[in-house]
Structure formats: C-alpha cells, structure tokens
Amino acid sequence: MGFLRAWIRGNAFLDHLKPFGRLFSATAIQNVIEFGLGDGTRFFLEHAAQVKSVEIVTQRSAADGTKWFAKCREQYRAFPNWHPVFMVCDDFLEAADRCAIERRLYPATIDDRYLKSLSGIVSDVIKDASYDLGFVDYGLHIRGDLVNCLFGRTRIIVAHDTNSPAEIYGRDKIIDHPDYVKVRYSKGQGTTFWFHRDRMQLAEVI
Ligand SMILES: C[S@@+](CC[C@H](N)C(=O)[O-])C[C@H]1O[C@@H](n2cnc3c(N)ncnc32)[C@H](O)[C@@H]1O
C-alpha cells in the first residue's frame, strides 16, 4: 500500500482511494462500474477483474469531454479488462444538470423526465454483466439520483464528493434504502458507501 499512499497524497481528488484500498484488501470485487473516469480509474483496473467506465458529458462540455475521454483511452490502453463508454446527455439531462448547477434547485421539481433518461442509461450499461460495485464520480451534478438508480443493481454503491453542497449534487434526495447500510468516510472531499445487507460486514473496514 506504500505506492498507493504516496499517489493519493499528491492528488486531493483521489482521496476516495484510501477507503477503497481498505475495501479491496478486505474482499474480492470482480466487476466494477464507474461513472466518471480519470486518474482513479487505474486503481480499479489494477484491483478488479473487469471495469466499465461510463463517461457522460453535457452537450456544452462535449468537446472537452471528448478530449478527456481520448486521453484516458490512451492512458489505459494496455488494460484488457477495461470497457470504456462515452455518451452525451440528452436534452432532459442537459436541462436538469443546468438547473442543479446554475439554479441550485432539485431538477425533478421542475421537470422529472431526466430521471427516465438516467435510469435508461443505467439499465443499458449494466445489462452485460453483474456488477459488484458502482462508483458515482462523474462530471454531471445529478449524483444523488444516480445513487438512487444503483440501489438494487449493485451490492456496493459509492459516491465521491459527498462533502459538497447537497443542493448541487442532490445528495439530500438519496433515499434511505431498507436493504442498504450507509457509511460515511468524511475526510477530504467526502466518500459515502452503501453496502447491501448481504455485505454489511464490509461497513466495518471503511
Ligand atoms: C474529477 S473526475 C473523477 C474521475 C475518476 N472517478 C477519478 O477518480 O479520477 C470527474 C469528471 O470530471 C471530468 N474531468 C476531469 N478532468 C477533466 C479534464 N481535464 N478535461 C475534461 N473533463 C475532465 C470528467 O468528466 C470526469 O468524468
């Protein structure tokens, strides 16, 4: 773990890798699906059997997002276990993301059609395999709704940046799912874990 510690110290945006290091040391995790890709993707590629990384970008950031995706593709091209996916928001998600960041309003109170778009994307990207862990750390601000979409679909759900304002990320809209226990790692940007009751013993390692 020495290398991992040194790596994390140099990058505040990777502070979620500390509790992830403990989790992956405690249990074998086969398939990971992450929303949002970057330097942290390497950790999953080196510790899980298969990794799908889903990059969803807004229409207004599509040009930058395309470049970022290409850069990451180049960076991880040596990993045969990596399955990257790129997509641009439809109009409903685009409007919802704008509403969250610019008006600091929960978008569903204005127009909830983006929830169907988001749920459709999640259904589509997870249909090829059974994923043990879903990680929410993408560029969109609709993060709470994505966590809600993952309940019942992955046994472990993790969201990064959970110390950020609730009204931007919709963190306060995450349901208290009866089948999951929530554990907060509050250091740095904040990382929150939800463990299905089948895997509840893992809550102690965080
Ligand atoms: C902060 S990154 C975190 C990604 C990953 N989970 C990690 O730990 O490295 C979240 C999102 O920010 C966006 N992003 C980060 N750096 C970027 C860059 N240099 N250019 C364009 N988008 C970027 C991407 O959309 C990415 O999915």
Ligand as a Chemical Component Dictionary entry (heavy atoms), coordinates in Angstrom:
data_LIG
# 
_chem_comp.id                   LIG 
_chem_comp.type                 NON-POLYMER 
_chem_comp.pdbx_formal_charge   0 
_chem_comp.three_letter_code    LIG 
# 
loop_
_chem_comp_atom.comp_id 
_chem_comp_atom.atom_id 
_chem_comp_atom.alt_atom_id 
_chem_comp_atom.type_symbol 
_chem_comp_atom.charge 
_chem_comp_atom.model_Cartn_x 
_chem_comp_atom.model_Cartn_y 
_chem_comp_atom.model_Cartn_z 
_chem_comp_atom.pdbx_ordinal 
LIG C1  C1  C 0  -12.996 14.604 -11.112 1  
LIG S1  S1  S 1  -13.140 13.425 -12.388 2  
LIG C2  C2  C 0  -13.003 11.979 -11.408 3  
LIG C3  C3  C 0  -12.934 10.762 -12.234 4  
LIG C4  C4  C 0  -12.481 9.485  -11.576 5  
LIG N1  N1  N 0  -13.546 8.911  -10.785 6  
LIG C5  C5  C 0  -11.226 9.631  -10.752 7  
LIG O1  O1  O 0  -11.253 9.303  -9.589  8  
LIG O2  O2  O -1 -10.215 10.007 -11.281 9  
LIG C6  C6  C 0  -14.842 13.533 -12.809 10 
LIG C7  C7  C 0  -15.136 14.029 -14.167 11 
LIG O3  O3  O 0  -14.526 15.279 -14.378 12 
LIG C8  C8  C 0  -14.325 15.461 -15.779 13 
LIG N2  N2  N 0  -12.904 15.839 -15.999 14 
LIG C9  C9  C 0  -11.913 15.696 -15.132 15 
LIG N3  N3  N 0  -10.764 16.211 -15.653 16 
LIG C10 C10 C 0  -11.066 16.677 -16.875 17 
LIG C11 C11 C 0  -10.323 17.312 -17.901 18 
LIG N4  N4  N 0  -9.028  17.564 -17.755 19 
LIG N5  N5  N 0  -10.961 17.664 -19.037 20 
LIG C12 C12 C 0  -12.277 17.410 -19.175 21 
LIG N6  N6  N 0  -13.037 16.805 -18.228 22 
LIG C13 C13 C 0  -12.437 16.452 -17.100 23 
LIG C14 C14 C 0  -14.695 14.177 -16.460 24 
LIG O4  O4  O 0  -15.980 14.307 -16.997 25 
LIG C15 C15 C 0  -14.688 13.172 -15.331 26 
LIG O5  O5  O 0  -15.569 12.108 -15.559 27 
# 
loop_
_chem_comp_bond.comp_id 
_chem_comp_bond.atom_id_1 
_chem_comp_bond.atom_id_2 
_chem_comp_bond.value_order 
_chem_comp_bond.pdbx_ordinal 
LIG C1  S1  SING 1  
LIG S1  C2  SING 2  
LIG S1  C6  SING 3  
LIG C2  C3  SING 4  
LIG C3  C4  SING 5  
LIG C4  N1  SING 6  
LIG C4  C5  SING 7  
LIG C5  O1  DOUB 8  
LIG C5  O2  SING 9  
LIG C6  C7  SING 10 
LIG C7  O3  SING 11 
LIG C7  C15 SING 12 
LIG O3  C8  SING 13 
LIG C8  N2  SING 14 
LIG C8  C14 SING 15 
LIG N2  C9  SING 16 
LIG N2  C13 SING 17 
LIG C9  N3  DOUB 18 
LIG N3  C10 SING 19 
LIG C10 C11 SING 20 
LIG C10 C13 DOUB 21 
LIG C11 N4  SING 22 
LIG C11 N5  DOUB 23 
LIG N5  C12 SING 24 
LIG C12 N6  DOUB 25 
LIG N6  C13 SING 26 
LIG C14 O4  SING 27 
LIG C14 C15 SING 28 
LIG C15 O5  SING 29 
# 
